[in-house]
Amino acid sequence: MADGESGAGSVLDTIVEHKRAHLKVTPPDPKMLHSLAASRGEPRNFAAALLAGPRPALIAECKRRSPVKGLIAEDYDVALIAREYERGGASAISVLADAHFDGAPAHVAQAWAAATLPLLFKDFIIDPIQVLEARAHGADCVLLIARILSAAEMVDLVDRAHELGMQVLLEVHDEAEVDVAVAAAPDMLGVNHRNLEDFTLDATIFQRVAARLPAGVPMVAESGFETRGQVTAAADAGARAVLVGTALMRAEDRVAKVRELIGAAA
């Protein structure tokens, strides 16, 4: 078990083991991925987009299924959703690419073709081939999760992303993961309010962990946001951006919801 990996029997263990098995049985073709990656042009600067946005900036997420709410988008048109997020004023877009939650790398490519905002490839990344896969489908940034990676794996995956011109949002869930995450030199640090072992939510985590994070690295608060008040509270605690998925996906008017969350509602 890697350093920082969750205990046996957790939901996170199951997802990661499924990912390992999938990569072993049906590994992506590196030659094809390199060709696709070369066709995407230069990656967009994800961190710069957050820093240029409102405070806090919004990373709006495309996802069909939530680990808690279940199916949240029967008619899942990623291109349409990405355009709505951009029209509403989001600074960047996250696309869930994991099959466990009805995601796919192809969904990232759909968002890339539909919108001009920087894209985050959100998956359970454990192997360098997934970083290349992310770039091949148009992602500008990858999410890494400290809890499922050793210190050496974090450094290697950050380096691989940087070699491809991409950036890294490295996610922690508690204070114990901060030092090793910082040592990996990611471009941004995320704090997930959701415990990925059992998917319970604790809205106090960002405020506790943010105090341990270094100045100068953009901080992203993730999960559980529904209102403008919650978003501004995260900003007050040090978040430069928030990542919001379910509340946006369930909104009747996604453009209006984006504007509400960033404080631009009419």
C-alpha positions as CSV (number, residue, x, y, z in Angstrom):
1,M,0.0,0.0,0.0
2,A,1.3,3.4,-0.9
3,D,2.1,6.0,1.7
4,G,-1.0,7.9,2.6
5,E,-3.3,5.3,0.9
6,S,-6.5,4.6,2.7
7,G,-7.2,1.6,4.9
8,A,-8.4,-1.7,3.5
9,G,-12.0,-2.0,2.5
10,S,-12.8,1.7,1.9
11,V,-14.7,3.0,-1.1
12,L,-11.5,4.6,-2.3
13,D,-9.6,1.3,-2.2
14,T,-12.2,-0.3,-4.4
15,I,-12.1,2.5,-6.9
16,V,-8.2,2.5,-7.1
17,E,-8.1,-1.3,-7.4
18,H,-10.6,-1.1,-10.2
19,K,-8.4,1.5,-11.9
20,R,-5.3,-0.6,-11.6
21,A,-7.1,-3.6,-13.1
22,H,-8.4,-1.6,-15.9
23,L,-5.0,-0.1,-16.8
24,K,-3.5,-3.6,-16.7
25,V,-6.1,-5.2,-18.9
26,T,-6.8,-2.4,-21.3
27,P,-3.8,0.0,-21.2
28,P,-4.0,3.1,-23.5
29,D,-1.8,3.1,-26.6
30,P,1.1,5.5,-25.8
31,K,1.8,6.1,-29.5
32,M,-1.7,7.1,-30.2
33,L,-1.9,9.3,-27.1
34,H,1.4,11.1,-28.1
35,S,-0.1,11.8,-31.5
36,L,-3.3,13.2,-30.1
37,A,-1.5,15.3,-27.5
38,A,0.6,16.9,-30.2
39,S,-2.5,17.9,-32.1
40,R,-3.9,19.8,-29.1
41,G,-1.5,22.7,-29.3
42,E,-0.1,24.5,-26.2
43,P,-1.9,23.8,-22.9
44,R,-3.7,26.7,-21.4
45,N,-2.6,28.2,-18.1
46,F,-5.0,26.8,-15.5
47,A,-3.6,28.6,-12.5
48,A,-3.4,31.9,-14.3
49,A,-7.0,31.7,-15.2
50,L,-7.9,31.2,-11.5
51,L,-5.7,34.1,-10.4
52,A,-7.3,36.4,-13.1
53,G,-10.9,35.5,-12.1
54,P,-13.1,36.8,-9.3
55,R,-12.3,36.0,-5.7
56,P,-12.9,33.2,-5.4
57,A,-12.7,32.0,-8.9
58,L,-15.0,29.1,-9.9
59,I,-14.0,25.8,-11.3
60,A,-17.2,24.4,-12.7
61,E,-17.5,20.7,-12.9
62,C,-19.1,18.5,-15.5
63,K,-20.2,15.1,-14.1
64,R,-23.1,12.8,-14.7
65,R,-23.1,11.0,-11.4
66,S,-22.4,12.0,-7.8
67,P,-21.0,9.6,-5.2
68,V,-23.7,10.7,-2.8
69,K,-26.6,12.0,-4.9
70,G,-26.3,9.2,-7.5
71,L,-27.4,10.0,-11.1
72,I,-27.7,13.8,-11.4
73,A,-27.8,14.3,-15.2
74,E,-29.8,11.9,-17.2
75,D,-29.2,13.9,-20.4
76,Y,-25.5,14.5,-20.1
77,D,-24.3,16.8,-22.9
78,V,-20.8,17.8,-21.9
79,A,-20.3,20.2,-24.8
80,L,-23.5,22.1,-23.9
81,I,-22.7,22.2,-20.2
82,A,-19.2,23.5,-20.8
83,R,-20.6,26.3,-23.0
84,E,-23.0,27.2,-20.2
85,Y,-20.3,27.3,-17.7
86,E,-18.2,29.6,-19.9
87,R,-21.1,31.8,-20.6
88,G,-21.9,32.1,-16.9
89,G,-18.4,33.3,-16.1
90,A,-16.6,30.3,-14.7
91,S,-12.8,30.6,-14.7
92,A,-12.1,27.0,-15.5
93,I,-13.9,23.7,-16.1
94,S,-13.4,20.3,-14.4
95,V,-14.5,17.2,-16.2
96,L,-15.0,13.9,-14.4
97,A,-13.2,11.2,-16.5
98,D,-13.6,8.1,-14.3
99,A,-16.0,5.4,-15.4
100,H,-16.9,4.6,-11.8
101,F,-19.0,7.8,-11.9
102,D,-20.1,7.5,-15.6
103,G,-17.2,9.6,-16.8
104,A,-14.8,9.1,-19.7
105,P,-11.7,10.8,-21.1
106,A,-13.7,11.5,-24.2
107,H,-15.8,13.8,-22.2
108,V,-12.8,16.0,-21.7
109,A,-12.3,16.2,-25.5
110,Q,-15.9,17.2,-25.9
111,A,-15.4,20.1,-23.4
112,W,-12.2,21.1,-25.2
113,A,-14.0,21.4,-28.5
114,A,-16.9,23.3,-27.0
115,A,-15.2,25.9,-24.7
116,T,-12.1,28.0,-24.5
117,L,-11.6,27.7,-20.7
118,P,-8.7,25.7,-19.2
119,L,-9.7,22.1,-18.4
120,L,-9.0,19.9,-15.4
121,F,-8.9,16.2,-16.0
122,K,-10.5,14.8,-12.8
123,D,-9.8,11.1,-12.3
124,F,-8.1,8.8,-9.8
125,I,-4.6,9.1,-11.4
126,I,-2.1,6.5,-10.3
127,D,0.0,6.0,-13.5
128,P,1.9,8.3,-15.8
129,I,0.0,7.0,-18.8
130,Q,-3.1,8.7,-17.4
131,V,-1.3,12.0,-17.4
132,L,-0.5,11.6,-21.1
133,E,-4.1,10.4,-21.7
134,A,-5.4,13.6,-20.1
135,R,-3.3,15.8,-22.4
136,A,-4.3,13.7,-25.4
137,H,-7.9,14.6,-24.7
138,G,-7.3,18.3,-24.3
139,A,-6.8,18.7,-20.5
140,D,-4.6,21.5,-19.3
141,C,-4.3,20.4,-15.7
142,V,-4.6,17.1,-13.8
143,L,-5.9,16.3,-10.4
144,L,-3.7,14.2,-8.2
145,I,-5.0,12.8,-4.9
146,A,-2.4,12.6,-2.1
147,R,-4.3,9.9,-0.3
148,I,-3.7,7.3,-3.1
149,L,-0.1,8.1,-3.9
150,S,3.3,7.7,-2.3
151,A,5.6,10.7,-2.0
152,A,7.7,9.4,-4.9
153,E,4.6,8.8,-7.0
154,M,3.4,12.4,-6.5
155,V,6.8,13.8,-7.5
156,D,6.9,11.6,-10.6
157,L,3.4,12.4,-11.7
158,V,3.9,16.2,-11.2
159,D,7.1,16.0,-13.2
160,R,5.3,14.1,-16.0
161,A,2.6,16.7,-16.2
162,H,5.1,19.5,-16.3
163,E,7.0,17.8,-19.1
164,L,3.8,17.9,-21.1
165,G,3.3,21.6,-20.3
166,M,0.4,20.8,-18.0
167,Q,-0.3,21.9,-14.5
168,V,-1.2,20.0,-11.4
169,L,-3.9,20.5,-8.7
170,L,-2.8,18.3,-5.8
171,E,-5.5,17.4,-3.4
172,V,-5.2,16.8,0.3
173,H,-7.9,15.9,2.9
174,D,-6.2,16.5,6.2
175,E,-3.3,18.2,7.9
176,A,-1.2,15.0,7.8
177,E,-1.0,15.1,4.0
178,V,0.1,18.7,3.6
179,D,3.9,18.4,3.9
180,V,4.3,15.6,1.4
181,A,2.0,17.3,-1.0
182,V,3.9,20.6,-0.8
183,A,7.2,18.8,-1.3
184,A,5.9,17.5,-4.7
185,A,5.8,21.1,-5.9
186,P,2.3,21.2,-7.5
187,D,1.0,24.3,-9.2
188,M,-2.1,24.4,-6.9
189,L,-3.2,22.8,-3.7
190,G,-6.7,21.6,-3.2
191,V,-8.5,20.7,0.0
192,N,-11.4,18.3,-0.4
193,H,-14.2,18.6,2.1
194,R,-15.3,15.1,1.1
195,N,-13.7,12.1,2.7
196,L,-13.0,9.8,-0.3
197,E,-12.9,6.7,1.9
198,D,-16.6,7.0,2.8
199,F,-17.7,10.1,1.0
200,T,-18.9,11.9,4.1
201,L,-18.7,15.7,4.0
202,D,-16.9,18.0,6.6
203,A,-17.2,21.7,5.6
204,T,-14.6,22.7,8.3
205,I,-11.7,20.9,6.8
206,F,-10.5,23.7,4.4
207,Q,-10.3,26.2,7.2
208,R,-8.2,23.8,9.3
209,V,-5.9,22.6,6.6
210,A,-5.5,26.0,4.8
211,A,-3.6,27.3,7.8
212,R,-0.9,24.7,7.1
213,L,-0.6,25.5,3.4
214,P,2.3,27.7,2.1
215,A,1.7,31.3,0.8
216,G,2.1,31.8,-2.9
217,V,0.5,28.6,-4.0
218,P,-3.2,29.0,-5.1
219,M,-5.5,27.1,-2.9
220,V,-8.7,25.4,-4.1
221,A,-11.6,24.4,-1.8
222,E,-13.5,21.4,-3.2
223,S,-16.9,19.7,-2.6
224,G,-20.2,20.6,-0.9
225,F,-20.7,24.1,-2.2
226,E,-24.3,25.2,-2.9
227,T,-24.6,28.9,-2.0
228,R,-22.7,32.2,-2.5
229,G,-22.3,32.5,1.2
230,Q,-20.4,29.2,1.4
231,V,-18.2,30.3,-1.5
232,T,-17.3,33.6,0.1
233,A,-16.6,31.8,3.4
234,A,-14.1,29.6,1.6
235,A,-12.5,32.8,0.2
236,D,-12.3,34.3,3.6
237,A,-10.4,31.2,4.8
238,G,-7.9,31.5,2.0
239,A,-9.3,29.8,-1.0
240,R,-8.4,31.4,-4.3
241,A,-10.9,29.2,-6.1
242,V,-13.7,26.7,-5.4
243,L,-14.6,23.6,-7.3
244,V,-18.4,23.1,-7.6
245,G,-20.1,20.2,-9.3
246,T,-23.4,18.8,-8.0
247,A,-25.0,22.2,-7.3
248,L,-24.3,23.3,-10.8
249,M,-25.3,20.1,-12.5
250,R,-28.6,20.0,-10.7
251,A,-29.5,23.7,-11.4
252,E,-32.3,24.4,-13.7
253,D,-30.4,27.3,-15.2
254,R,-26.6,26.6,-15.0
255,V,-25.6,29.9,-16.4
256,A,-27.6,31.7,-13.7
257,K,-26.1,29.4,-11.0
258,V,-22.6,30.1,-12.1
259,R,-23.3,33.8,-11.9
260,E,-24.8,33.5,-8.5
261,L,-21.8,31.6,-7.1
262,I,-19.3,34.1,-8.4
263,G,-21.3,37.1,-7.2
264,A,-22.3,38.2,-10.7
265,A,-26.0,37.4,-10.5
266,A,-28.4,40.1,-11.9
